[in-house]
Amino acid sequence: MKQSLQVRLSQHLALTPQLQQSIRLLQLSTLELNQEVEQMLAQNPLLEADEDYGDVPAPEAPELPRSKSTEGEASDSPPGGEAETTPEIQAEDFGTTEREDWENGTERDDFDGIRELPGNSPGSGSDEDGERQDQESAEISLQEHLYQQLAGMTLSDEDKAALHVLIESLNEDGYLEDSLEELTEALAGADAEPEQREELLDHLRCALKWLQSMDPVGVGARDLPECLTLQLRALPRSQVQVVAILICKQYLELLAKRDLKRLMSLTGADETLLREAQALITSLEPKPGRPFARGQAQAVIPDVIVHKVGREFRVMLNPEVAPKLRINELYAQALRATRGGISNSPLGAQLQEARWFIKNIQQRFDTILRVSQAIVERQKGFFTHGELAMKPLVLREIADELGLHESTISRVTTAKYMATRFGTFELKFFFGSGLSTEAGGNASSTAVRALIKQFVAAEDPAKPLSDSTLAQMLEEQGIQVARRTVAKYREALKIAPANLRKSL
């Protein structure tokens, strides 16, 4: 076997720490960016917030040994080092080559997921006490809320331990997913005697009754019928309540299908009583743990705001989300006065890190603003008339227009929000594929979904529109779309099928 020497040439992308930080900052949401800024302020004494940014205290200047600076030492400070404060973020001017290196520095496209828009906090009371109560309930988890109640209950140590197990076994909706038998097997272990297992199971059964008597009503249920039944039993007894409990226990599927005749036959209730029972059931909370979901306590703050000035739409950064940072001048002066200059000081690396961080944040907001301006220019119809006027748009179009990589556009449009006259939307909302029309053009999938929503909202509840009928109505509007595509869009809009939308 002959040995030979081969030379292979290959290219690979080496990401510098600065470039890695730039990419990471670009993909962060506003909340995550604020957390990143706070962390950097805490760990880097060379970085500080200006007077307009938060209440973060400025670090004290270090006691560094001072010496007379020489001309050689003065040359170690970078250009512009005498004035380290930063102007408004959108005013920073970066070179073309540096911008391309930063924005096109990676071929990975792994940030295409669209994050769900957080919902409103539970409760819509306008009084301050009601709003404060909603905020407090969202600040603690469901488990913490239950533990607060457990602290005031007089139970044996065994029952408290069993109740503790059940509380920890609840999912975020407040349901007990594992059966009591499964929990018993997991707790007892393989070596437990049958008597020990039965005793443990009895404690869990007793604890379940305690759990299902706690607030919120319906917590600890093992399925939807049990959850609704627990809530109904907490109401004053009436004929409507009795019928509603019967439906929830045995005929919930028939109620979902709006099968009025079979429900009347099986329950013995007349149409009026059945409608009252339906109204009572639909007023219940199918997810008792919903008010304690932490994600709902987070408000969506737009990154950019669109204003109409005359006939033009102008895009501006939201000043509330753009952190204003600067280099701590006391530290910088102390570093320049040290023997050997900045490059030989242990804090020199932190000074460079602070400069990088400020510049990368500036580039982040500059890119968000550029992409937002391009979106508004392409979707002027939406900003004038709403979703029905949305045009087809894909990430590649914006990428080509701005000279960026498609993965960069994906990062910019994920978890970044734009405030418009029609509401606040994630930037990804303005992108969508196109469907062919009779006129030879394309209609945005977003506009098609808006039409479907409009058709369903105006339908006769007694005769809801089928997917085939919706497809025909769209064709009458000049939009060619298959029935299965209509079904897909309808499901994306969380609209039930026609048979489930039929009113009793």
URZI-V348035 format. One record per residue. N is the residue number from 1. RES is the residue in one small letter. PHI is phi in degrees with one decimal (999 if undefined). PSI is psi in degrees with one decimal (* if undefined). Layout:
# URZI-V348035
{{N/RES/PHI/PSI} {N/RES/PHI/PSI}}
This chain:
# URZI-V348035
{{1/m/999/121.1} {2/k/-83.4/139.7} {3/q/-96.8/138.3} {4/s/-138.1/156.9} {5/l/-107.3/123.1} {6/q/-120.0/141.7} {7/v/-113.2/123.9} {8/r/-118.7/133.7} {9/l/-104.4/133.3} {10/s/-144.4/155.7} {11/q/-116.2/137.4} {12/h/-143.2/155.7} {13/l/-90.5/122.4} {14/a/-104.4/115.1} {15/l/-89.8/120.0} {16/t/-72.4/159.1} {17/p/-56.0/-36.9} {18/q/-65.1/-41.7} {19/l/-68.2/-39.4} {20/q/-61.1/-42.1} {21/q/-65.4/-38.3} {22/s/-61.6/-45.6} {23/i/-64.9/-41.6} {24/r/-66.4/-41.7} {25/l/-65.3/-33.5} {26/l/-66.1/-34.4} {27/q/-85.8/-8.8} {28/l/-72.8/146.8} {29/s/-77.0/174.2} {30/t/-61.3/-44.0} {31/l/-63.0/-44.0} {32/e/-66.3/-35.7} {33/l/-65.1/-42.8} {34/n/-60.2/-40.1} {35/q/-65.0/-38.8} {36/e/-64.8/-41.2} {37/v/-63.9/-45.6} {38/e/-61.4/-40.0} {39/q/-65.5/-42.4} {40/m/-66.8/-38.4} {41/l/-62.7/-35.2} {42/a/-74.1/-31.6} {43/q/-102.2/-13.8} {44/n/-118.7/106.5} {45/p/-69.3/-14.3} {46/l/-80.5/-9.7} {47/l/-109.7/137.3} {48/e/-145.6/156.4} {49/a/-87.3/147.0} {50/d/-79.4/-178.3} {51/e/-63.8/-24.4} {52/d/-89.5/-5.3} {53/y/-111.1/100.4} {54/g/64.6/-167.5} {55/d/-116.8/30.8} {56/v/-74.3/120.8} {57/p/-69.5/141.1} {58/a/-74.8/136.5} {59/p/-68.5/151.6} {60/e/-74.7/153.7} {61/a/-70.4/142.3} {62/p/-75.2/154.5} {63/e/-90.9/86.9} {64/l/-100.6/147.9} {65/p/-66.2/130.3} {66/r/-103.0/146.3} {67/s/-145.0/164.0} {68/k/-68.4/125.8} {69/s/-78.7/140.6} {70/t/-101.4/173.8} {71/e/-63.6/-37.1} {72/g/-66.0/-37.9} {73/e/-69.3/-36.2} {74/a/-65.6/-29.3} {75/s/-72.1/-13.5} {76/d/-73.1/-22.6} {77/s/-75.8/139.3} {78/p/-70.5/160.8} {79/p/-58.7/139.0} {80/g/78.9/9.3} {81/g/-70.8/-16.2} {82/e/-74.2/-23.5} {83/a/-128.4/95.5} {84/e/-93.2/-3.4} {85/t/-69.9/150.5} {86/t/-106.2/141.7} {87/p/-77.4/-172.9} {88/e/-57.5/144.4} {89/i/-59.8/-43.0} {90/q/-72.0/-8.1} {91/a/-90.9/-8.3} {92/e/-69.9/136.3} {93/d/-112.3/119.1} {94/f/-111.1/150.4} {95/g/-67.9/153.4} {96/t/-64.2/-44.3} {97/t/-63.0/-43.4} {98/e/-65.2/-39.1} {99/r/-64.1/-43.4} {100/e/-65.4/-39.8} {101/d/-60.7/-38.8} {102/w/-75.5/-46.0} {103/e/-82.5/-24.7} {104/n/-112.3/22.3} {105/g/-77.7/1.1} {106/t/-146.9/145.1} {107/e/-96.0/-4.7} {108/r/-70.3/140.5} {109/d/-130.6/67.8} {110/d/-114.0/23.5} {111/f/-126.2/42.6} {112/d/-90.6/-6.2} {113/g/-67.6/137.3} {114/i/-92.3/122.7} {115/r/-81.1/144.9} {116/e/-70.9/135.9} {117/l/-70.9/124.6} {118/p/-60.7/143.5} {119/g/-85.4/178.1} {120/n/-73.8/155.7} {121/s/-66.9/147.0} {122/p/-64.0/147.4} {123/g/88.1/133.1} {124/s/-126.6/24.1} {125/g/-65.0/142.8} {126/s/-90.5/-14.2} {127/d/-77.7/153.4} {128/e/-64.4/-36.8} {129/d/-62.9/-41.4} {130/g/-65.0/-41.7} {131/e/-65.7/-39.9} {132/r/-65.1/-39.5} {133/q/-64.6/-40.1} {134/d/-62.6/-43.1} {135/q/-64.5/-41.4} {136/e/-66.4/-38.7} {137/s/-66.4/-31.6} {138/a/-79.5/-17.1} {139/e/-80.4/-17.8} {140/i/-114.8/155.5} {141/s/-81.8/169.5} {142/l/-61.9/-42.6} {143/q/-61.3/-43.1} {144/e/-62.9/-38.7} {145/h/-62.7/-40.5} {146/l/-72.0/-37.0} {147/y/-64.5/-33.9} {148/q/-62.0/-38.0} {149/q/-72.5/-37.7} {150/l/-61.5/-33.4} {151/a/-63.3/-25.4} {152/g/-97.9/7.9} {153/m/-99.6/142.2} {154/t/-97.0/98.8} {155/l/-132.6/159.4} {156/s/-70.1/162.2} {157/d/-61.0/-36.7} {158/e/-66.3/-43.4} {159/d/-67.7/-38.4} {160/k/-62.7/-42.1} {161/a/-64.2/-41.5} {162/a/-65.5/-41.2} {163/l/-66.2/-35.3} {164/h/-61.0/-41.6} {165/v/-62.2/-44.1} {166/l/-66.5/-40.2} {167/i/-61.5/-41.7} {168/e/-71.3/-17.4} {169/s/-90.5/-3.0} {170/l/-73.9/144.8} {171/n/-86.8/-179.7} {172/e/-66.9/-19.7} {173/d/-86.2/-6.5} {174/g/94.3/10.6} {175/y/-95.6/150.3} {176/l/-95.3/103.9} {177/e/-77.7/-35.7} {178/d/-89.7/141.5} {179/s/-72.3/161.5} {180/l/-63.6/-33.6} {181/e/-65.8/-41.1} {182/e/-65.7/-40.8} {183/l/-64.5/-38.0} {184/t/-62.7/-44.5} {185/e/-61.8/-40.5} {186/a/-68.8/-34.9} {187/l/-83.0/-38.5} {188/a/-74.6/-37.5} {189/g/86.1/169.5} {190/a/-73.2/-23.0} {191/d/-92.1/0.2} {192/a/-71.7/144.8} {193/e/-75.2/155.2} {194/p/-56.8/-37.0} {195/e/-65.0/-38.7} {196/q/-65.9/-39.8} {197/r/-63.7/-43.5} {198/e/-66.4/-38.0} {199/e/-64.9/-42.7} {200/l/-64.4/-40.6} {201/l/-63.6/-38.1} {202/d/-63.0/-41.2} {203/h/-62.6/-40.0} {204/l/-68.1/-37.6} {205/r/-63.6/-43.1} {206/c/-64.8/-41.6} {207/a/-65.3/-34.0} {208/l/-63.6/-37.7} {209/k/-64.7/-40.8} {210/w/-63.0/-44.3} {211/l/-61.6/-43.5} {212/q/-74.2/-6.0} {213/s/-96.8/-1.1} {214/m/-91.1/170.9} {215/d/-93.0/137.1} {216/p/-79.5/151.3} {217/v/-63.8/131.9} {218/g/103.1/-9.4} {219/v/-68.5/146.2} {220/g/87.0/3.1} {221/a/-70.3/153.3} {222/r/-99.7/-9.9} {223/d/-160.7/174.9} {224/l/-63.8/-45.9} {225/p/-56.7/-41.1} {226/e/-67.5/-38.5} {227/c/-61.1/-47.1} {228/l/-68.1/-37.4} {229/t/-64.5/-40.5} {230/l/-60.6/-39.3} {231/q/-70.9/-37.8} {232/l/-67.4/-38.0} {233/r/-66.7/-22.7} {234/a/-79.5/-7.9} {235/l/-90.6/160.2} {236/p/-59.1/143.3} {237/r/-70.3/133.6} {238/s/-156.6/171.8} {239/q/-66.2/-38.7} {240/v/-63.8/-40.9} {241/q/-63.2/-41.4} {242/v/-62.3/-45.5} {243/v/-63.7/-41.2} {244/a/-63.1/-41.7} {245/i/-63.5/-42.0} {246/l/-61.1/-42.3} {247/i/-64.7/-45.3} {248/c/-64.8/-35.5} {249/k/-74.5/-37.4} {250/q/-125.3/-28.4} {251/y/-127.4/30.7} {252/l/-64.1/-34.0} {253/e/-66.7/-37.5} {254/l/-66.9/-34.8} {255/l/-65.8/-39.4} {256/a/-64.9/-32.5} {257/k/-85.4/-1.3} {258/r/59.3/36.9} {259/d/-85.8/83.8} {260/l/-65.6/-43.3} {261/k/-63.3/-45.9} {262/r/-67.4/-37.2} {263/l/-63.9/-42.2} {264/m/-62.9/-39.7} {265/s/-69.0/-41.3} {266/l/-80.0/-33.1} {267/t/-94.3/-20.3} {268/g/76.6/10.1} {269/a/-91.8/148.3} {270/d/-80.9/177.5} {271/e/-63.3/-41.1} {272/t/-63.7/-46.9} {273/l/-64.7/-36.1} {274/l/-67.2/-39.6} {275/r/-66.7/-37.6} {276/e/-65.9/-39.3} {277/a/-65.3/-39.9} {278/q/-61.9/-45.2} {279/a/-61.8/-37.9} {280/l/-66.8/-42.4} {281/i/-65.9/-42.9} {282/t/-68.7/-16.0} {283/s/-83.1/-6.8} {284/l/-81.5/165.6} {285/e/-99.5/109.7} {286/p/-72.4/-14.9} {287/k/-129.5/89.1} {288/p/-59.7/-26.1} {289/g/-83.5/-2.5} {290/r/-56.4/-44.8} {291/p/-62.5/-15.2} {292/f/-103.5/7.3} {293/a/-69.4/122.4} {294/r/-65.7/-29.7} {295/g/-63.8/-26.0} {296/q/-75.6/-16.9} {297/a/-80.1/-8.9} {298/q/-90.7/121.7} {299/a/-85.4/146.3} {300/v/-85.3/119.4} {301/i/-105.6/121.1} {302/p/-65.9/142.7} {303/d/-82.4/-32.7} {304/v/-132.2/154.9} {305/i/-127.4/134.2} {306/v/-106.6/125.0} {307/h/-118.9/146.3} {308/k/-98.6/121.8} {309/v/-120.2/104.6} {310/g/69.2/-121.2} {311/r/-101.0/0.4} {312/e/-105.2/153.1} {313/f/-107.8/126.1} {314/r/-110.8/140.4} {315/v/-111.4/131.8} {316/m/-135.3/150.3} {317/l/-71.0/143.1} {318/n/-74.1/115.5} {319/p/-62.9/-17.8} {320/e/-74.5/-20.8} {321/v/-104.0/-6.4} {322/a/-96.2/103.2} {323/p/-67.1/140.1} {324/k/-107.3/113.5} {325/l/-122.1/159.1} {326/r/-154.6/165.0} {327/i/-79.1/136.8} {328/n/-67.6/111.6} {329/e/-66.6/-32.1} {330/l/-64.0/-42.6} {331/y/-63.9/-45.3} {332/a/-60.6/-43.1} {333/q/-66.2/-39.0} {334/a/-64.5/-38.7} {335/l/-65.9/-41.4} {336/r/-66.9/-21.8} {337/a/-90.4/-5.9} {338/t/-76.1/156.5} {339/r/-68.3/128.8} {340/g/95.5/-8.4} {341/g/81.6/-177.5} {342/i/-64.6/-39.8} {343/s/-63.5/-27.6} {344/n/-96.3/1.4} {345/s/-89.1/142.8} {346/p/-59.3/-26.0} {347/l/-89.1/0.3} {348/g/-62.6/-39.0} {349/a/-65.0/-36.8} {350/q/-69.2/-32.1} {351/l/-65.2/-43.7} {352/q/-65.7/-38.8} {353/e/-62.5/-40.6} {354/a/-64.8/-41.0} {355/r/-63.9/-43.7} {356/w/-59.3/-45.6} {357/f/-61.6/-44.8} {358/i/-62.1/-44.7} {359/k/-67.1/-40.3} {360/n/-67.0/-36.4} {361/i/-66.6/-39.9} {362/q/-61.9/-43.0} {363/q/-65.3/-36.4} {364/r/-58.4/-52.0} {365/f/-71.5/-30.6} {366/d/-64.2/-41.6} {367/t/-69.2/-41.9} {368/i/-58.5/-42.4} {369/l/-65.8/-43.0} {370/r/-63.2/-44.9} {371/v/-65.2/-41.4} {372/s/-63.4/-41.3} {373/q/-62.2/-40.4} {374/a/-66.5/-37.9} {375/i/-64.5/-46.7} {376/v/-61.9/-38.3} {377/e/-65.4/-36.5} {378/r/-79.8/-26.8} {379/q/-115.0/41.1} {380/k/-60.2/-31.9} {381/g/-61.0/-39.9} {382/f/-63.4/-44.7} {383/f/-70.9/-12.5} {384/t/-98.5/-44.7} {385/h/-118.1/-11.8} {386/g/101.4/-165.7} {387/e/-59.9/-32.5} {388/l/-63.5/-20.1} {389/a/-100.9/12.0} {390/m/-68.0/139.8} {391/k/-103.8/154.0} {392/p/-61.5/138.5} {393/l/-155.0/133.1} {394/v/-122.2/161.2} {395/l/-59.1/-35.4} {396/r/-60.6/-35.7} {397/e/-63.1/-46.0} {398/i/-68.3/-38.2} {399/a/-61.5/-45.2} {400/d/-66.9/-38.6} {401/e/-65.2/-38.8} {402/l/-95.2/-5.0} {403/g/72.3/31.6} {404/l/-112.3/169.0} {405/h/-81.9/150.7} {406/e/-61.4/-33.3} {407/s/-66.5/-31.2} {408/t/-65.5/-42.1} {409/i/-63.8/-37.8} {410/s/-62.4/-43.1} {411/r/-66.0/-41.7} {412/v/-64.5/-36.8} {413/t/-89.6/-1.5} {414/t/-96.0/124.9} {415/a/62.1/25.2} {416/k/-117.4/139.1} {417/y/-124.0/149.0} {418/m/-122.1/128.1} {419/a/-90.2/126.4} {420/t/-130.4/176.6} {421/r/-68.2/-18.0} {422/f/-98.4/2.8} {423/g/126.8/-175.9} {424/t/-104.1/128.9} {425/f/-130.3/148.2} {426/e/-68.1/146.1} {427/l/-59.7/-29.1} {428/k/-65.4/-20.6} {429/f/-59.4/-29.0} {430/f/-84.1/3.2} {431/f/-109.0/142.1} {432/g/-172.9/153.1} {433/s/-74.3/171.0} {434/g/-112.1/149.0} {435/l/-116.0/141.8} {436/s/-69.6/149.9} {437/t/-123.2/166.1} {438/e/-64.4/-27.0} {439/a/-78.1/-3.6} {440/g/95.1/-5.7} {441/g/-94.1/-160.9} {442/n/-126.7/145.5} {443/a/-113.1/136.8} {444/s/-66.3/142.8} {445/s/-62.8/-30.3} {446/t/-65.4/-42.0} {447/a/-65.5/-37.3} {448/v/-65.0/-42.9} {449/r/-62.4/-37.6} {450/a/-65.1/-37.7} {451/l/-65.4/-43.0} {452/i/-60.4/-44.3} {453/k/-60.8/-39.5} {454/q/-67.1/-42.3} {455/f/-62.5/-44.9} {456/v/-66.8/-37.0} {457/a/-64.7/-28.7} {458/a/-98.0/4.1} {459/e/-74.8/162.1} {460/d/-78.5/119.3} {461/p/-57.4/-27.1} {462/a/-79.0/-21.3} {463/k/-134.5/71.3} {464/p/-63.8/153.9} {465/l/-79.6/130.8} {466/s/-79.2/168.1} {467/d/-62.7/-36.9} {468/s/-65.4/-41.2} {469/t/-64.9/-40.9} {470/l/-62.2/-39.7} {471/a/-63.7/-39.2} {472/q/-65.9/-40.6} {473/m/-65.0/-37.3} {474/l/-67.0/-37.6} {475/e/-64.7/-34.5} {476/e/-65.3/-24.6} {477/q/-85.9/2.9} {478/g/88.5/11.4} {479/i/-108.7/119.7} {480/q/-91.6/113.9} {481/v/-146.0/137.7} {482/a/-76.6/158.4} {483/r/-61.1/-40.5} {484/r/-66.0/-29.9} {485/t/-70.2/-39.0} {486/v/-60.5/-43.2} {487/a/-61.7/-39.7} {488/k/-65.1/-44.2} {489/y/-66.3/-38.9} {490/r/-62.4/-42.7} {491/e/-66.0/-37.0} {492/a/-63.7/-31.9} {493/l/-82.3/0.3} {494/k/58.9/41.1} {495/i/-101.7/128.0} {496/a/-69.2/159.8} {497/p/-62.1/166.4} {498/a/-58.8/-40.8} {499/n/-66.8/-25.8} {500/l/-89.8/-15.6} {501/r/-87.7/-9.5} {502/k/-66.1/128.3} {503/s/-79.8/146.3} {504/l/-67.5/*}}
